[in-house]
């Protein structure tokens, strides 16, 4: 029940129209998650290049 409530809240946030000058609405911790995913992707690609060389 709790997970469904959280999922519903996140969906509502994602569907919320952002304020003027913003691209979208972020939920708490989402910016950190986005940065972490970009960092890990960059590090993974660097590791793959290193392994190929």
Secondary structure, DSSP 8 states (H G I E B T S, - for coil): -HHHHHHHHHHHHHHS---TT-S----TTHHHHHHHHHHHHHHHHHHHHHHH-
